[in-house]
Amino acid sequence: MRGEKQVNYPYIEFFDNDSAVFHSRADTIYQFTFSIRKDSLYLVDIYGKKYVNKIMELNDRSVIFEGIADVTKTQVYEK
């Protein structure tokens, strides 16, 4: 199984100032600071909670994470 398309955060944005915004299906916006080290995405939410999610695949059409933020299942995002 390649993974599932993201349901909790169907739309994510990354900005040049190391901030990220995740949009939820319930019209909630989650803000993070982020960094990328080796093959992982590091996120810190506005409360200081930290998440580390492995980047399993990255190409010009999609990115696949081994979970993202509080979601533990493999997630596929298409550009």
Secondary structure as GFF3:
##gff-version 3
##sequence-region A 1 79
A	DSSP	beta_strand	4	5	.	.	.	ID=ss1
A	DSSP	beta_strand	11	14	.	.	.	ID=ss2
A	DSSP	beta_strand	19	23	.	.	.	ID=ss3
A	DSSP	beta_strand	29	37	.	.	.	ID=ss4
A	DSSP	beta_strand	40	45	.	.	.	ID=ss5
A	DSSP	beta_strand	50	58	.	.	.	ID=ss6
A	DSSP	beta_strand	62	68	.	.	.	ID=ss7
A	DSSP	beta_strand	71	78	.	.	.	ID=ss8
###
